[in-house]
Amino acid sequence: MGLGSLFKKNKKEKKEEVVEDSHIEINTDDCGGCEKCTIACPNNVLIIVDDVSTVRDAQVCKSCKVCMAICPNDCITVN
């Protein structure tokens, strides 16, 4: 077995996607879509989808809570 077959074997293996519950909660009923949290987040965790803030990738969140502090409607909670 050569090196080429080792690399091909690894490419064929399918990794299971780990879905982790987000530690960021957004009350979408109170969110006005002002984008202040998305602009203030230093890690680009939040995005606006359908005029409300949504978690793009909770795994990159460093729990700095800047989004909580800047939200004028107090609709973001970071645990």
N, C-alpha and C positions, 0 to 999 in steps of 0.2 A: 504494500500500500504506500503510495507516494504522498507528498505534501498536498498535491492538487485534490486528491480524494478526501483529505481531511477538511480542507476548506469547503468543498462542495457539501460534505456531510453537515457541517455547521450551518450552512446557508439553508439547508432543507429543514432543519429543526425549527419548530414553531414555538415561539415564546408565548407563554400565557400572560395576558394583560392583567395586571393587578389593578383593580378598581378600588380606590380608597375613598372613604367618605370625607367630604370636605370639612375642614375645621373653620370654614368661613360661612356664615349664614347671612343671607340677604333677604330682607322683607320686601319682596317685589311689589307688594301692594302700596307701600309707602315710597318706593323709589321713583323719583321724577326723571331719572336719566340725565342728570345735570353734567355728568362726566367728571366731576371733581375728584372722585375716588380713582378713576382710571388714569387721570393725569398725575395725581399725587403718588400713586403706588410706585415705589422705586424698583420693584421686581416685575412689573407688568403682569400682574396676576389677574386683574379685572378688565373686562371689556363690556361695551354696551351692545346688547342684542335686543331688538324689538323695543327700544326706548327704555330699557331697564338694565341695571348693572348685573353682570353675570360673571361667575368665576371661570376664567380661562384655564388656569392650571394651578390647582391648590398645592401641588407638591413644591412649587418654587416660592411659595409664601414663607417669609421669615418671621411672621407674627409681629411685625413692627407696629401694627395697629394705626398706621397713618390714615388708612381709609376710614376707620371708625372715627377718628378725630376730625376729619374734614367733611364728613357727610352731614349736610344741613338737615336731613330728615331723620338722623339716628337710626337708619335701617340696616346697618352693617354690624355684625358681631363676629369677632375673631376669638376663638377659644384656644 
